[in-house]
């Protein structure tokens, strides 16, 4: 029985969105489950998909918290 954990950020694709919708989560679950069926022949009813939402303050890249990294990129783009 496969258990797959998918981490997504809690921000949406536009500034006013702060969460992933229930519909989007359902599509993620459906798609991940289908991949395991297609690739490993794991039945849909035996596949568990866990979605973890990560707050903006709890992730980063480039050695910086995300907000700082994005500010740095924006400053470089203006220069």
Buried (B, 14 or more C-beta within 10 A) or exposed (E): EBEBEBEBBBBEEEEEEEEBEEEBBEEBBEEBBEEBBEEEEBEEEEBEBEBEBEEBEEEBEEEEBBEEBBEEEEEEEEE
